[in-house]
Amino acid sequence: MKRRPDAQDLFAGVMFVAFAAFMLWLNTDHPIGSARRMGPGYMPMLAFGILGVLGVAIVIGGLLTGPNLIGRFAWRDMVLILLAMVVFGLTVERLGFIVSIALCVGIASLAEKVWKPLRVVGLIAFLLALCWFLFIWYLDIRIPVFPWSY
């Protein structure tokens, strides 16, 4: 009996690899530098290189697992997630870090089939703590935390 590949994993892996390759190609104009003296193209090269490797791993996993056919495309969910990212980008400087993350997670959570408010509040709290620690405290990125902290 011939085993069919997982269509969802194949599609996702190929999309990851294609996106990573395209972004790595766009990054060729920036100097890379070295690990000790990173240039502006070092972090994007590293991030998109990892994305490409993950895409290859997903493709290999899709070839080794059983069939999982691609169903209907979830347009509503995709639009909600893109809207959440746009809202975050437009509000982070005006409304601050905390309100923007809460709005982003709140909008994106509407794409969830089984929506549980307590889970969304927990995710918002976790992401706020993680992002504050990583971006504000550790990397010292200067963005307003509250709407009134200019």
N, C-alpha and C positions, 0 to 999 in steps of 0.2 A: 504494500500500500504506500503510495507516494504522499509525502507530507507537504501540505501547502504552507507558504510563509505567512506571517502576520502582516496584513496589508497596512494596518495602522502604524505599526512600528517602522515598516519600510518607508512609508510616506514621511513620517516624522523625522526619521534619521536622515533621509535624503534632503529634506528641507533644512535641517540643522547644518549639514555639510555644505549645502549650496549657499546658505546665508553666511556661514563662517568664511567660506572661500571668497565670496563677494566682498565682505567687509575687510578681509585680509588684503585683498587687492586694492581696496580704497585706502588702506593704511600704508601703502608702499611709499607715499609722498612724505611721511613723517620719519624722522630719524629714530631708530630703535634704541641705540645706545647699548649698554650692558646691564647686568644685574646690579652692579655696583653704582653705575652712573646712568640711570634710566633716562631715555629720551621720551618725548611726547608720544611716540608710537609703541613704546614697550608694553604698557598695560593693555591697550587694545589688541596688540599682537598676542599677548598671553591669554586674554579672555576669549578671543575668537579661535585661537588654537585649541583651547580646552573644549570649546563648543564643537569644533570639528571632530575632535577625538571622541567626544560623547556621541555625536551623530553617527560615527562609524560603529561604535559599540552598540547603539540602538539598532542599526541596520543588521549587524551580525546577530543580535538577539532576535530580531524579527525573522531572520532566515532559519533560526534554530527552533523557534516555537511554532505552535499550531496556528491554524487559521483564525483570524479575527477580522472579519470583513468591515470595511469602512461603511458606516451608516450615513444618515443624512447629516449635512453640514450644519452646525449650530450657529447660524448667523446672529441670532439674538445674543447668545453668550459672547461671541466674538466682539460684537458692537459694544456690549457692556464693559468688557475688559479694556478695549481700546479707549472708551469714554473715561474709564477710571484713570488710565494713564494720562490722558490729556488734561483731565481735571486736576490731577496732582501737579503736572507741569505748569499749569496756569495759575494755581493758587498757592504754591509753596512760598513764594516771596511775599505775597500780599496777606495771606491768612496764617502763615507760619507752618512749621514742620508738623506739629501735633494735629492741627485741624486738617491739613492736607492729607496726611496718612490716614486719618479716620475717614475722610471722604472717599479716598481712593479704595480702601478696603471695603467700605460700606457699599459703594457702587459695584465693585467687582463681585461682592458676595451675592448680589442679586442674580448672578449667572448660575449659582448653585441650585441644584434641583431640590434638595432638602435643606431649606434655609432655617438655621437655628440661631436666634439672636445671641445666646450666651456664647456660642462658638465664635461668632463674629466679634463680640466684645473681647474675648480672650485673645483672638488673633490680633486685633488692634493693639491691645496692651503689650503683647509679645513683640510685635513689630516696632512699636514706639520705643520700647526699652532697647531692643537690638539696634535699631537705627540710631538712636541717641548715643548709645555706647560707641558704635562703630564710626559714625560720621561726625558727630559733635565733639565727643570726648576724645576718642583715639586719633582720628584724622584731623581734628580741629578745623572742620569746614565751617565757615561763617555764614550760616543761614538763620533767619529768625525762628525761634522755637515757638513762640506765641504770636498772635496777631499784633499785640502791643509792644513787642520787643524789638523795636527798630533802633 
